[in-house]
Amino acid sequence: MKYITIPQDEYQQHHDAIYESRRIIQNDGYAAGCIKTRSTYIVADGIKCLSPFGELNSLWKRFVVDKTRSISGEYNFMQMIEHLCRERDTTGVGIILVSYSDVGGVQFQSVKGELLSNPNHMPNTPQLVNGVEYSKSGKATAYHFHDEHTMRWTRVPKFTQSGRIQVLVSKLETPLLTPCIEVLYDLKKYRKATCQSAILSSTMAFFLENPEGDSFDLPEAPADDLKVRDSVVTNLPPGAKMVFSQSQNPTQSYDNFIKTSLQEVASATEISLDILTKNFEKGSYSSSTAGSQDFFRSILRERKNIINDLMQPIFELFVKVMWMTDQISLPGFMENEDDYYATQWLAQGRSSINPRSDIAALEKLIALGLKSRESIMTEYNNDQTFEELTDQINKERKLMNIEKEETV
């Protein structure tokens, strides 16, 4: 196998990027908002698992809210997924360690991305890259984690000897904010300078001017000078006059500079500008709708990655352990294992900016046969299946004696 040459400083650059990313998130509101906004939209009010086997659904619902499934006991499964979404954007990697026991079943633990590192911080090699150990065929086989307390590294194989997975990883190429960290730092400095200038503008300073052009030798202020809080009114030397000066902001184009900088941040993070700034006052309906749709497409992609990388594998582990520990009867499991793993993941759909206008447009699309009700439901009401929604609507109509020419 032919390996690609890896620069010796790539490992250090990787960890420097993680450090700078976490630092800017801790100290800048826009950076923190980027991370929180994405995780909020990805997880929303929960990602629902719908298995064709009802008993599995019931057991899974109890599993995801059970904090004892977390090794630390601090959070339940969905809280951990939301935390991992933020961690994945912050460090470029979201990591779950999975453990098994006959009594507790499946348990999980999240790990900070920067703890995944090469032993003794050695440079990357073709088979060891940023803490991940690869086989000659290019598959990840083990992960090295740095213990902050013992200052030692632990090697954790991806699979146990019995073949069970024990490390789940979801990766980005780099931390989300890496392409725009310099912009965020410059923006923070600029806002700080503007704030300091505004503070100076709220005070009044004056200079003493001598008509003869020489400087004054001012005596010490006499004891009988009039003092008003932090200000002093003193006697002027003969012939002197006061010239007042007020500090101005660093630039008159403050709003334009902020907007231009944030547009670069929005582009790098795939978050529309109005959602990034939480300012919906100036945008037009068409631009807000386009930005919202573009942002939600990126959310759907990231949500799918989280489901495929983390949630689906844990669901499969959960099903297998439930069956092996006789907590559920699954006839023909060994022969039809994939059938029991098959599930549909549902989450909150995108919201509408102008519901009346959107509904009118959707009605025309249905009438023209360009869209189905099911596709629209999936887009706007993704936390229910089409069958669940229609059953619920028809049940409500029957209970409320609502007569319609056309049923759903």
C-alpha positions in Angstrom: 0.0 0.0 0.0 1.3 3.5 -0.9 1.0 6.0 1.9 0.6 9.7 1.6 3.3 11.7 3.2 2.0 13.5 6.3 3.6 16.9 7.4 5.3 16.6 10.8 3.4 19.7 12.1 -0.1 18.5 11.1 -0.7 16.9 14.5 0.2 20.2 16.3 -1.9 22.2 13.9 -4.9 20.0 14.5 -4.7 20.4 18.3 -4.0 24.2 18.0 -7.2 24.5 15.9 -9.2 22.7 18.6 -7.7 24.9 21.3 -8.5 28.1 19.4 -12.0 26.9 18.6 -12.8 26.1 22.2 -11.3 29.4 23.3 -13.3 31.6 20.9 -16.5 29.8 21.8 -15.9 30.5 25.5 -15.2 34.1 24.9 -17.3 35.3 22.0 -21.1 35.4 21.7 -21.3 35.0 18.0 -19.1 31.9 18.1 -21.0 30.4 21.0 -24.3 31.2 19.1 -23.1 29.3 16.0 -22.5 26.1 18.0 -25.7 26.3 20.1 -27.9 27.1 17.1 -26.7 24.1 15.1 -27.1 21.7 17.9 -30.6 23.1 18.7 -31.8 22.7 15.2 -30.3 19.2 14.7 -31.8 17.7 17.8 -34.7 20.1 18.3 -37.1 18.5 20.8 -35.7 15.1 20.2 -35.1 12.6 17.4 -37.7 9.9 17.5 -37.0 6.2 16.7 -39.9 4.4 15.0 -39.4 0.6 14.7 -42.0 -1.6 13.1 -41.9 -3.7 16.3 -44.0 -2.0 18.9 -42.3 -3.6 21.9 -38.9 -2.3 20.7 -40.4 1.2 20.5 -41.6 1.0 24.1 -38.2 -0.2 25.4 -36.3 2.4 23.4 -38.5 5.2 24.8 -37.5 4.2 28.3 -33.9 3.8 27.3 -33.4 7.3 25.9 -34.7 9.1 29.1 -32.9 6.8 31.5 -29.9 8.7 33.0 -28.5 5.5 34.4 -27.6 4.6 30.8 -24.9 7.3 31.1 -21.8 6.1 32.9 -21.6 9.4 34.7 -25.4 9.4 35.4 -25.5 13.1 34.5 -27.6 13.0 31.3 -29.9 10.9 29.3 -29.3 9.7 25.7 -30.9 12.6 23.9 -29.1 15.1 26.1 -25.8 13.3 25.3 -26.6 13.5 21.5 -27.1 17.3 21.8 -23.9 17.7 23.8 -22.1 15.6 21.2 -23.4 17.8 18.4 -21.8 20.8 20.1 -18.6 18.9 20.8 -18.4 17.7 17.2 -18.7 21.3 15.9 -16.2 22.6 18.5 -13.4 20.0 18.1 -14.3 18.4 14.8 -15.1 15.0 16.4 -17.9 13.6 18.5 -17.0 10.5 20.5 -19.0 7.9 22.4 -17.5 5.1 24.5 -19.9 2.2 24.8 -19.8 -0.4 27.6 -21.8 -3.6 28.2 -23.0 -5.5 31.2 -25.5 -8.3 31.8 -27.1 -6.2 34.5 -27.0 -2.7 33.1 -27.1 -3.5 29.4 -25.7 -0.8 27.2 -24.1 2.2 28.8 -22.4 5.2 27.1 -20.0 8.0 27.9 -19.0 11.1 25.8 -15.4 12.1 25.5 -13.9 15.5 24.7 -12.4 15.7 21.3 -9.0 17.0 22.3 -8.4 13.9 24.5 -8.2 11.8 21.3 -4.5 12.3 20.7 -1.3 10.5 19.8 0.6 8.8 22.7 3.2 11.3 24.1 2.0 13.8 21.4 4.2 12.1 18.8 3.8 13.4 15.2 1.3 11.7 12.9 2.3 8.7 10.9 0.5 6.9 8.1 -1.0 4.5 10.6 -1.6 6.9 13.5 -3.4 10.1 12.7 -4.6 12.5 15.5 -5.1 9.6 17.9 -6.8 7.2 15.5 -4.9 4.0 14.7 -5.5 2.7 11.1 -4.8 -0.7 9.6 -2.8 -1.1 6.3 -6.1 -1.2 4.4 -7.1 2.3 5.9 -9.7 1.2 8.4 -9.8 2.6 11.9 -8.9 -0.1 14.4 -8.2 1.7 17.7 -8.3 5.0 19.4 -5.8 6.6 21.9 -7.2 8.7 24.7 -5.3 11.0 27.0 -6.2 10.8 30.7 -6.0 14.3 32.1 -5.5 13.0 35.6 -2.9 10.3 35.2 -1.3 12.0 32.2 -1.3 8.6 30.4 -2.8 7.3 27.2 -5.2 4.5 26.9 -5.6 2.5 23.7 -9.2 1.4 23.1 -9.9 -1.0 20.2 -12.8 -0.1 18.1 -14.3 -3.6 18.6 -14.2 -5.9 21.6 -12.8 -9.5 21.1 -16.4 -10.7 20.8 -17.0 -8.2 17.9 -19.1 -5.6 19.7 -18.3 -2.0 18.9 -17.1 0.1 21.8 -16.0 3.4 20.2 -18.4 5.4 18.0 -17.0 8.5 16.2 -18.7 11.2 14.1 -16.2 13.5 12.4 -16.0 16.8 10.6 -12.9 17.7 8.5 -11.9 20.4 11.0 -13.6 22.3 13.9 -16.6 24.2 12.5 -15.1 27.6 13.3 -11.6 27.0 12.0 -12.1 28.8 8.6 -13.4 31.9 10.4 -11.6 32.1 13.7 -9.4 35.0 12.6 -12.5 36.9 11.5 -14.2 36.3 14.8 -11.1 37.5 16.7 -10.8 40.6 14.6 -14.5 41.3 15.0 -14.2 40.9 18.8 -11.3 43.4 18.9 -13.3 45.8 16.8 -16.3 45.6 19.0 -14.2 46.1 22.1 -12.5 49.1 20.5 -15.9 50.6 19.6 -17.2 50.0 23.1 -14.1 51.7 24.7 -14.6 54.6 22.3 -18.2 54.9 23.3 -17.2 55.1 26.9 -14.7 57.8 26.2 -17.4 59.7 24.2 -19.6 59.7 27.3 -16.9 61.8 29.1 -15.8 65.4 28.4 -12.1 66.2 28.1 -10.5 69.6 27.6 -7.0 71.0 26.9 -5.5 74.3 28.1 -4.4 76.5 25.2 -1.9 79.4 25.6 -2.2 82.2 23.1 1.6 82.7 23.2 2.2 79.1 22.1 4.1 78.1 25.2 3.0 75.3 27.6 1.7 76.1 31.1 3.4 75.1 34.2 0.3 74.2 36.2 0.5 74.3 39.9 -1.0 71.7 42.1 -4.8 72.0 42.5 -5.6 74.2 45.5 -7.5 72.7 48.3 -10.5 75.0 47.7 -11.1 73.7 44.1 -14.7 72.7 43.4 -15.1 69.0 43.1 -18.2 67.3 41.5 -18.0 63.6 41.9 -15.2 62.5 39.5 -14.8 66.0 38.0 -12.7 68.9 39.1 -13.3 72.6 38.3 -10.1 74.5 38.9 -8.8 78.1 38.4 -7.2 78.7 35.0 -3.8 80.5 34.6 -4.0 84.0 33.2 -4.6 84.0 29.4 -5.6 80.4 29.2 -8.7 79.1 27.5 -10.3 75.7 27.3 -10.5 73.7 24.1 -13.0 70.8 24.4 -12.5 67.5 22.7 -14.8 64.6 22.3 -13.8 61.1 21.3 -15.4 59.6 18.1 -16.1 56.0 17.3 -13.3 54.3 15.4 -15.3 54.3 12.2 -18.6 55.6 10.9 -19.3 52.4 9.0 -19.6 50.2 12.1 -22.7 48.4 11.0 -21.3 47.6 7.5 -18.1 46.2 9.0 -20.0 44.0 11.4 -22.3 42.8 8.7 -19.5 42.0 6.2 -17.6 40.1 8.9 -20.6 38.1 10.0 -21.5 37.2 6.4 -18.1 35.5 6.2 -18.9 33.6 9.4 -22.3 32.7 8.2 -20.9 31.4 4.9 -18.3 29.2 6.7 -20.8 27.8 9.2 -23.7 27.4 6.7 -26.0 29.5 9.0 -28.0 32.2 7.4 -27.1 35.7 8.6 -30.4 36.5 10.2 -30.4 33.2 12.1 -26.8 33.8 13.2 -27.5 37.2 14.5 -31.0 36.5 15.7 -32.0 39.7 13.9 -35.1 39.3 11.7 -36.1 43.0 11.4 -34.4 44.1 8.2 -34.5 41.0 6.0 -37.1 40.7 3.3 -39.5 37.7 3.2 -37.8 36.2 0.1 -34.3 36.5 1.4 -35.3 35.2 4.9 -37.1 32.2 3.3 -34.1 31.4 1.0 -31.7 31.6 4.0 -33.9 29.5 6.2 -34.3 26.8 3.5 -30.5 26.7 2.8 -29.7 26.5 6.5 -32.3 23.7 7.0 -30.8 21.7 4.2 -27.4 21.7 6.0 -29.2 20.8 9.2 -30.8 17.8 7.5 -27.4 16.7 6.2 -25.8 17.0 9.7 -28.7 15.3 11.4 -28.4 12.4 9.0 -24.7 12.1 9.8 -25.4 12.1 13.5 -28.0 9.4 13.1 -25.9 7.2 10.8 -22.6 7.6 12.9 -24.0 7.5 16.4 -27.7 6.9 16.9 -28.3 3.9 14.5 -25.3 1.9 15.8 -26.4 2.5 19.4 -29.9 1.4 18.5 -28.6 -1.8 17.0 -26.5 -2.5 20.1 -29.5 -1.8 22.3 -31.6 -4.3 20.3 -28.9 -7.0 20.4 -28.3 -6.6 24.1 -32.0 -6.6 24.9 -32.3 -9.9 23.0 -29.2 -11.5 24.5 -30.3 -10.7 28.0 -33.8 -12.1 27.4 -35.4 -8.7 28.1 -37.4 -9.0 24.8 -38.4 -11.9 22.6 -37.4 -11.5 18.9 -38.3 -14.6 17.0 -35.8 -15.5 14.3 -33.4 -12.8 15.4 -30.2 -14.5 14.2 -31.7 -15.2 10.7 -33.4 -11.8 10.4 -31.2 -9.5 12.4 -31.3 -6.7 9.8 -35.1 -6.6 9.9 -35.1 -5.9 13.6 -32.5 -3.2 13.1 -34.6 -1.4 10.5 -36.0 1.8 11.9 -37.2 5.2 10.9 -35.8 8.3 12.6 -38.1 11.2 12.9 -37.3 14.8 14.0 -38.9 18.2 14.0 -39.3 19.7 10.5 -38.5 23.2 9.4 -40.7 26.0 10.6 -42.5 28.4 8.2 -41.8 32.1 8.1 -45.1 33.0 6.5 -47.5 30.1 7.0 -50.4 31.6 5.0 -48.2 32.2 1.9 -46.5 28.8 2.2 -49.8 26.9 2.6 -51.3 28.6 -0.5 -48.2 27.6 -2.5 -48.3 24.0 -1.2 -52.0 23.7 -2.1 -51.2 24.6 -5.7 -48.3 22.1 -5.8 -50.7 19.3 -4.6 -53.4 20.4 -7.1 -50.9 20.3 -9.9 -49.5 16.9 -8.8 -46.0 18.3 -8.2 -45.9 17.3 -4.6 -47.6 14.7 -2.4 -49.1 15.3 1.1 -46.6 12.8 2.5 -43.6 14.7 1.2 -44.9 17.9 2.6 -45.6 16.3 5.9 -42.0 15.0 6.0 -40.7 18.4 5.3 -42.8 20.3 7.9 -43.9 17.8 10.5 -41.0 15.3 10.6 -41.7 14.0 14.1 -44.7 11.9 13.0 -45.1 9.4 10.2 -47.7 10.1 7.5 -49.9 7.3 8.8 -49.7 8.6 12.4 -50.7 12.1 11.3 -53.6 11.0 9.1 -54.9 8.7 11.8 -54.8 11.5 14.4 -56.5 14.0 12.1 -59.3 11.6 11.2 -59.8 10.7 14.8 -60.1 14.3 15.8 -62.6 14.9 13.1 -64.7 12.0 14.2 -64.6 13.1 17.9 -65.5 16.7 17.0 -68.1 15.8 14.4 -66.3 17.7 11.7 -67.7 16.9 8.3 -65.4 17.3 5.3 -66.1 16.5 1.7 -62.6 15.0 1.5 -60.9 13.1 4.3 -57.2 13.1 4.8 
